[in-house]
Amino acid sequence: MRNPGSLALRCPAWQEKYSEAVRLPEGAASSCMVVQSPRQPGFELVIVWRIQIDEEGKVLPKLDLLTKVPQQALELDKNRVLETAPLGFRALLGVLGIEAALESLITSLCEGENH
């Protein structure tokens, strides 16, 4: 990501485009974005980000994925997909970059919706 602030700028656009799935709990200046499945109530992914600047002035965006799912879904997840989702998200970030990884995550939860 060239401009670390662009993530915060893109969030309202994702919130508008995927209004049924994306919300910013703290408004446009939020440090997290909640992605809810329109088809599966109670299933949420929370993307939390921090921007760090090292001693040399290099900007280091840090993103983490947290899952919030009903206990029944955890019990049915025999392949431990939900448990490994944060690591998978980090791998996706490395391959696609921040904005494309987030867009991919959002669209996968909104698949089949009219967007």
N, C-alpha and C positions, 0 to 999 in steps of 0.2 A: 504494500500500500504506500503510495508516494506521499500522501498527505494524511497524517494520523487523525486529523480532525474530520476527514471526509467520512469516517464511519458514523460519527454523530450526525453529520449532515444527511447521510443516506437513510438513517433509521426512520425519520418521519416519512420519507418516500416509500419505504417498505411498509410502514404502518398504513399509509394511504392505499397502496396497491393491494396489500393483503389484510384489509381491515378486519376480517373475521378471525385472523390468526395472530397478528402481531400487535403487541401493546408495549408502551414505554411507561413503566410504573411511575417514574419521576418526571415525566414530560420529555421535551426535546433534549434536555441536558442530562438525561438519565445515563447512568453508568451500566445499565443492563437492559436487555430486551427480552421479553417473554414471548415465546412462540407457542401457541396453543393449537392443538389439532381441532379443526372444526367438526370432524367426524367422531372423535373420541374424547368426550368430556373427561376432565381430570388429568389428561395427558399434556404436560407442558415441558418445554425445553427452555432453559434460562441461559442466555449468553451474557456473561459478565466480562467487561473489559476495563483494563487499566492502561494508561500511557505512562511509561517510565522514560526518563532521560538519563543516560549515563554521564559519567564525568567528562566525557569528550563531546557531549551535546548530541549524541546519537539517540534518536527516538526509537523506543522499543515497545511496540504495542503488545499487550498480553491479553489473550482471550481464553476464557474457560467456558465449558459447557456443563451445566448442571441439569439433571433430570428430575422431574416430579411426576410420578405415575402412581396410579392406584395399586395397592398391595396385590390385588388379583392379577394385574399385568405382570408384576415381578414374579409371581408364582408360575405364570404360564411361559415365562421367558427362559426356556430350557437352554438356549444357545448363549445366554448371558449377553445379549445385544445391548440391553439397557445399561448393564454394568460396565461394558467396554465403550460405550458411546463417547465419553469424554476423550479417551485416547484416539478413537476413530476420528473425532472432530479435529483434534490436533494434527493428525495425519492429513486430513482433507485440507486444512489450512496450509500445510506445507506444499501440497500439490497444486491447489487452485488459487491460493491467496485469500486474503480476508474477505473481500466483498463477494467474490464468486462462491466461496465456501458458505457464507451466510445465505446467499441467494439460493444455493442448492439445498440447504437445510430447510429453508422456508418453503420452497416449492415442493419438496418431498412431503412435507406435512399437509400441504394444500392440494396435493395431487387430486385431480378429479373435480376441483372447485372451479368456478367460472371466474378466471382472472386473466 
